[in-house]
Amino acid sequence: MKLQTQILLEKQTPTINYHSKLVLLGSCFAENMAEKFSYYKFQNEVNPFGVLFHPVAILDLLTRAYQNTVYTEKDVFFSNGCWQSFQAHSKLNSISQSEILERLNTALKLTQNHLKNASHVILTFGTAWIYEHIASKTTVANCHKQSQNEFKKSILSVDQLQITFESISSILKSFNPEVSLIFSISPVRHLKDGFVENNQSKAHLIAALHSVINSTENTYYFPSYELLMDELRDYRFYKEDMVHPNSIAINYIWEKFQFIWIDEKVNAIMHEVNQLQKGFAHKPFNPLSTEHTLFLSSLTKKAKALESQFPFMKF
């Protein structure tokens, strides 16, 4: 008896290995995936400007990075006791104007450097709903809990999204013509927009994205949204908020990504890294015992051997 529908997945190339350099941009699910890459010690950079939910925010960032347009005083504002930017997540906020500008421009330089050297860029889009700041007539990446009266909410059409995705692909290829682009739709449900509105948003993203992927070289689709919606299909795979996938779902989707994209030749190294991570995380009954001291010594020796083989790894 078959109790689950399954998506037919095919392995893709060029595969990801420990020499690959990854950049992940987009929704909080991009950060879930980045945590997995970091755990297994792959080279990756995720969301230098924090979580970006919609495609226009990502395009604005990439355009600024490509044109090397630095952030100035006009790009920040003071509210609720700190300086903020409508183009970045609150993690870059600061009580000092000079400090937030330094953080923004450091993140910009980091983005430029990583995109120039990236082998794979993984982009995860959460929503097609956007907010326009009425006074400045600009689409914001984050409203920073400002009054709703300051913004106009709208949904991007399939045609608008298609143009946006094409521009994103073009800029990323301008940074590095050989880069592989992996697009996905976040499985996180944006229910604050409404149940119907969330489904409409995801539908717009999916329709526009596939039209671009089918016509753009070295551009791929990873079905993270479909894996949760169609293979798991149960609230037990969500966190208590019934919006975000839980650790079981994230691990399941990660295993599917690993099957498709990660070179099988590095499985042994991933296993060794996993054993080291578990070993260093282990809490001993008696930290001062001879057995534990020998155990740590053995772990340290194995970690140093891996670090000598892959200098970017740090345990």
Backbone torsions as a table, in degrees:
resi	resn	phi	psi	omega
1	MET	NA	128.9	179.5
2	LYS	-98.3	119.3	-174.3
3	LEU	-108.2	13.4	-176.6
4	GLN	-152.4	134.2	170.5
5	THR	-84.2	140.2	-176.6
6	GLN	-127.3	142.4	179.2
7	ILE	-82.0	133.8	176.9
8	LEU	-73.9	117.1	-177.1
9	LEU	-112.5	137.1	178.6
10	GLU	-119.6	142.7	178.1
11	LYS	-66.1	143.9	-177.6
12	GLN	-117.9	159.4	174.9
13	THR	-133.6	156.2	-2.1
14	PRO	-72.6	135.0	-176.9
15	THR	-70.5	165.8	178.5
16	ILE	-97.0	130.2	175.3
17	ASN	-135.3	-168.0	-175.2
18	TYR	-78.9	-2.7	172.2
19	HIS	-96.8	-10.0	179.9
20	SER	-70.5	150.2	177.0
21	LYS	-122.1	118.1	-170.1
22	LEU	-109.9	142.0	171.1
23	VAL	-124.3	128.6	178.7
24	LEU	-117.6	129.3	-178.5
25	LEU	-133.2	145.9	172.3
26	GLY	129.9	-140.9	-171.0
27	SER	-73.7	-179.8	-179.1
28	CYS	-63.7	-21.5	176.8
29	PHE	-68.9	-28.5	173.5
30	ALA	-60.5	-36.7	179.4
31	GLU	-72.6	-33.1	174.1
32	ASN	-59.6	-44.0	-179.8
33	MET	-69.1	-38.6	179.5
34	ALA	-63.2	-34.4	177.3
35	GLU	-61.9	-36.6	177.4
36	LYS	-67.8	-45.4	177.4
37	PHE	-59.9	-41.9	-179.5
38	SER	-67.1	-40.0	179.4
39	TYR	-58.6	-42.6	-179.0
40	TYR	-89.0	8.1	171.8
41	LYS	68.0	30.4	170.5
42	PHE	-76.8	155.4	177.7
43	GLN	-78.6	114.5	-178.7
44	ASN	-151.6	152.6	174.5
45	GLU	-129.9	132.4	-176.9
46	VAL	-125.7	131.8	169.8
47	ASN	37.6	68.9	177.3
48	PRO	-57.2	-25.3	179.2
49	PHE	-102.7	15.0	-179.1
50	GLY	83.3	-176.4	-177.3
51	VAL	-62.5	131.9	176.5
52	LEU	-123.2	117.0	-169.3
53	PHE	-85.4	-34.9	-172.8
54	HIS	-119.4	159.3	-173.6
55	PRO	-62.2	-33.5	-178.2
56	VAL	-65.2	-37.1	177.9
57	ALA	-61.9	-41.0	178.7
58	ILE	-68.6	-41.9	178.4
59	LEU	-62.9	-42.4	178.8
60	ASP	-60.2	-42.2	178.3
61	LEU	-63.9	-47.6	-177.9
62	LEU	-64.2	-38.4	178.2
63	THR	-63.5	-44.5	178.8
64	ARG	-63.8	-40.7	179.8
65	ALA	-66.0	-43.6	-178.6
66	TYR	-66.8	-39.2	-179.7
67	GLN	-85.5	-3.8	-179.3
68	ASN	54.2	47.8	178.7
69	THR	-90.2	104.8	-175.3
70	VAL	-73.2	159.0	178.7
71	TYR	-83.8	137.5	178.9
72	THR	-127.6	-176.8	-176.8
73	GLU	-56.8	-30.5	-178.6
74	LYS	-70.9	-11.7	-177.7
75	ASP	-94.8	1.4	-178.6
76	VAL	-130.7	160.2	177.6
77	PHE	-145.9	159.0	-177.4
78	PHE	-106.2	126.7	179.6
79	SER	-160.0	143.6	177.6
80	ASN	53.5	37.9	172.7
81	GLY	84.2	7.8	178.9
82	CYS	-153.0	162.1	176.9
83	TRP	-86.4	138.5	-175.4
84	GLN	-139.6	166.2	175.3
85	SER	-133.3	135.2	177.3
86	PHE	-68.6	-10.5	-177.5
87	GLN	-99.6	6.4	-176.5
88	ALA	-146.1	161.7	178.2
89	HIS	-72.3	161.3	-177.7
90	SER	-66.1	-13.2	179.8
91	LYS	-66.3	-16.7	177.6
92	LEU	-93.8	-2.3	-179.2
93	ASN	-59.3	156.3	179.2
94	SER	-155.4	155.3	175.2
95	ILE	-79.2	-8.4	-179.2
96	SER	-115.4	131.6	177.7
97	GLN	-63.9	-43.4	-179.0
98	SER	-64.6	-34.6	-179.0
99	GLU	-71.3	-41.3	179.7
100	ILE	-66.6	-35.9	177.0
101	LEU	-65.4	-38.2	176.9
102	GLU	-64.9	-41.1	178.9
103	ARG	-64.4	-43.4	-179.3
104	LEU	-63.7	-45.3	-177.2
105	ASN	-74.7	-29.6	172.8
106	THR	-66.2	-42.9	177.4
107	ALA	-64.0	-35.6	178.0
108	LEU	-63.8	-46.8	179.2
109	LYS	-64.2	-39.5	177.9
110	LEU	-61.4	-44.4	179.0
111	THR	-60.5	-46.5	179.7
112	GLN	-58.7	-48.2	-177.2
113	ASN	-63.6	-42.7	-177.9
114	HIS	-70.6	-36.8	-179.7
115	LEU	-68.5	-33.9	178.9
116	LYS	-65.2	-30.4	-174.8
117	ASN	-106.2	1.7	-173.5
118	ALA	-71.0	137.8	171.0
119	SER	-89.8	-33.5	179.4
120	HIS	-138.4	135.7	170.9
121	VAL	-116.5	124.6	-178.0
122	ILE	-109.6	120.0	-176.8
123	LEU	-118.3	129.1	-179.6
124	THR	-122.0	119.6	-176.6
125	PHE	-103.1	132.2	-175.2
126	GLY	-96.7	-36.5	-173.0
127	THR	-153.8	155.6	173.7
128	ALA	-100.6	-1.1	177.0
129	TRP	-80.5	135.5	-179.8
130	ILE	-129.7	161.3	176.8
131	TYR	-122.3	125.2	176.9
132	GLU	-100.1	126.6	175.4
133	HIS	-74.4	114.3	-170.0
134	ILE	-61.5	-43.5	-175.2
135	ALA	-64.7	-42.8	-176.5
136	SER	-95.9	-9.1	-179.1
137	LYS	56.9	40.3	179.0
138	THR	-124.4	146.3	175.0
139	THR	-80.2	129.0	-174.9
140	VAL	-97.0	153.4	173.7
141	ALA	-86.1	-27.5	-177.3
142	ASN	-152.5	131.6	-178.1
143	CYS	-82.7	-13.7	178.3
144	HIS	51.5	36.7	174.5
145	LYS	58.6	28.6	173.7
146	GLN	-76.9	166.3	-177.1
147	SER	-57.0	135.6	179.5
148	GLN	-61.4	-23.0	179.4
149	ASN	-65.7	-16.6	-178.9
150	GLU	-83.0	-6.9	-171.7
151	PHE	-129.3	155.4	172.4
152	LYS	-118.6	123.6	-177.0
153	LYS	-95.4	137.7	176.7
154	SER	-153.5	165.9	178.6
155	ILE	-110.7	136.8	178.2
156	LEU	-73.1	134.6	177.9
157	SER	-73.9	166.8	177.8
158	VAL	-60.6	-41.5	179.3
159	ASP	-64.1	-43.0	178.3
160	GLN	-63.0	-41.1	179.8
161	LEU	-66.9	-39.1	179.1
162	GLN	-60.8	-44.0	177.4
163	ILE	-62.6	-41.1	179.8
164	THR	-63.6	-46.1	-179.7
165	PHE	-65.0	-39.0	177.5
166	GLU	-62.8	-39.6	179.3
167	SER	-68.1	-40.3	177.0
168	ILE	-59.6	-48.0	180.0
169	SER	-61.1	-43.3	-178.1
170	SER	-62.3	-44.7	-179.2
171	ILE	-66.4	-42.6	179.8
172	LEU	-63.1	-37.5	177.1
173	LYS	-70.2	-26.7	177.0
174	SER	-70.6	-35.3	175.1
175	PHE	-66.0	-43.0	-176.9
176	ASN	-153.9	103.5	-176.1
177	PRO	-60.1	-23.4	-175.8
178	GLU	-92.5	-0.9	-174.2
179	VAL	-67.9	145.0	173.3
180	SER	-97.1	131.9	-178.2
181	LEU	-107.5	125.1	179.2
182	ILE	-116.4	110.2	-179.4
183	PHE	-98.2	147.8	173.7
184	SER	-152.8	161.4	174.9
185	ILE	-103.6	129.6	-178.8
186	SER	-63.9	135.0	176.3
187	PRO	-77.8	-3.6	178.1
188	VAL	-67.5	131.7	-178.4
189	ARG	-88.7	124.3	179.2
190	HIS	-92.3	70.7	-172.6
191	LEU	-75.5	-13.7	175.3
192	LYS	-64.8	-24.3	175.4
193	ASP	-76.6	-19.5	-175.1
194	GLY	115.3	151.5	-177.6
195	PHE	-64.7	-49.8	179.3
196	VAL	-64.7	-43.2	-178.0
197	GLU	-64.4	-35.4	177.5
198	ASN	-64.6	-45.4	179.3
199	ASN	-65.5	-37.6	176.3
200	GLN	-61.8	-43.8	-179.7
201	SER	-61.3	-49.1	180.0
202	LYS	-62.2	-38.5	-179.7
203	ALA	-63.1	-42.5	177.9
204	HIS	-61.0	-45.4	-179.4
205	LEU	-60.9	-47.1	-177.1
206	ILE	-63.9	-46.7	-178.2
207	ALA	-61.2	-45.2	-178.3
208	ALA	-69.5	-40.4	-175.4
209	LEU	-65.3	-42.1	-178.2
210	HIS	-68.0	-31.7	178.3
211	SER	-67.0	-31.5	179.2
212	VAL	-79.6	-43.1	-178.7
213	ILE	-61.8	-39.8	-177.8
214	ASN	-67.5	-16.4	-176.5
215	SER	-118.1	6.5	-176.1
216	THR	-121.9	131.0	-177.3
217	GLU	-72.1	147.6	178.7
218	ASN	56.0	34.7	180.0
219	THR	-126.6	131.2	-169.8
220	TYR	-133.7	162.6	178.1
221	TYR	-119.1	129.3	173.9
222	PHE	-110.6	124.2	-169.7
223	PRO	-84.6	57.5	179.4
224	SER	-62.6	-40.7	179.2
225	TYR	-63.6	-46.4	-177.5
226	GLU	-67.6	-33.5	179.3
227	LEU	-62.3	-40.2	179.0
228	LEU	-76.6	-42.2	-176.8
229	MET	-71.1	-38.5	-168.9
230	ASP	-107.8	-28.3	179.5
231	GLU	-96.7	-39.0	-177.7
232	LEU	-88.9	-53.7	168.9
233	ARG	47.5	47.9	-179.7
234	ASP	-158.5	139.8	-178.2
235	TYR	-66.2	-15.4	177.6
236	ARG	-69.2	-9.3	177.6
237	PHE	-97.8	11.7	176.7
238	TYR	-113.4	157.5	171.1
239	LYS	-69.7	177.3	-176.4
240	GLU	-61.1	-24.0	179.6
241	ASP	-76.4	-5.8	-179.9
242	MET	60.1	21.6	-178.2
243	VAL	-120.6	-48.1	-176.1
244	HIS	-95.1	140.6	175.2
245	PRO	-64.4	143.5	179.3
246	ASN	-86.6	-176.2	-174.5
247	SER	-63.9	-32.5	178.5
248	ILE	-64.3	-46.0	180.0
249	ALA	-64.8	-42.7	180.0
250	ILE	-62.4	-43.5	178.5
251	ASN	-63.3	-38.8	179.7
252	TYR	-63.5	-47.1	-179.5
253	ILE	-66.8	-37.6	177.4
254	TRP	-60.5	-43.1	179.4
255	GLU	-61.4	-37.1	177.1
256	LYS	-67.8	-40.5	178.2
257	PHE	-64.1	-42.4	179.4
258	GLN	-60.0	-42.9	179.3
259	PHE	-60.1	-42.7	-175.5
260	ILE	-76.2	-44.3	-163.3
261	TRP	-112.6	-25.4	-173.1
262	ILE	-93.0	130.7	-177.1
263	ASP	-59.5	127.8	-179.4
264	GLU	-60.4	-24.1	-178.3
265	LYS	-65.7	-18.4	-179.0
266	VAL	-98.4	5.5	-179.7
267	ASN	-58.8	-39.2	-179.0
268	ALA	-65.1	-39.5	178.3
269	ILE	-68.0	-42.1	177.2
270	MET	-59.6	-39.6	177.9
271	HIS	-64.2	-42.0	179.5
272	GLU	-65.0	-42.3	177.2
273	VAL	-61.7	-42.9	179.6
274	ASN	-60.1	-43.2	179.6
275	GLN	-64.2	-39.7	177.9
276	LEU	-66.0	-43.2	179.7
277	GLN	-60.4	-44.8	178.6
278	LYS	-64.9	-39.0	-179.9
279	GLY	-64.3	-47.0	-179.8
280	PHE	-68.0	-25.9	179.8
281	ALA	-83.5	-13.0	-177.1
282	HIS	-64.6	134.0	177.7
283	LYS	-103.0	109.4	-174.6
284	PRO	-74.8	153.2	175.0
285	PHE	-67.2	-37.0	179.1
286	ASN	-134.1	96.7	-176.9
287	PRO	-62.3	-21.5	-175.6
288	LEU	-95.2	0.7	-176.9
289	SER	-69.5	155.5	178.5
290	THR	-63.0	-39.4	-179.4
291	GLU	-60.2	-43.2	-178.5
292	HIS	-70.3	-35.9	177.7
293	THR	-62.5	-42.5	178.4
294	LEU	-67.3	-37.5	178.9
295	PHE	-62.2	-45.9	179.0
296	LEU	-65.3	-38.2	179.4
297	SER	-62.9	-41.7	178.6
298	SER	-66.1	-42.1	177.9
299	LEU	-61.4	-45.8	-178.3
300	THR	-61.6	-40.7	179.2
301	LYS	-62.7	-44.1	179.2
302	LYS	-66.5	-38.8	179.9
303	ALA	-65.2	-42.4	179.8
304	LYS	-65.5	-33.9	177.7
305	ALA	-65.0	-41.1	177.4
306	LEU	-68.4	-40.2	-179.7
307	GLU	-64.8	-32.1	177.5
308	SER	-71.5	-31.6	178.0
309	GLN	-78.1	-36.7	179.8
310	PHE	-129.9	89.7	-173.5
311	PRO	-58.0	-22.7	-179.9
312	PHE	-75.3	-15.4	178.4
313	MET	-75.4	134.9	176.6
314	LYS	-136.3	123.6	179.5
315	PHE	-104.5	NA	NA
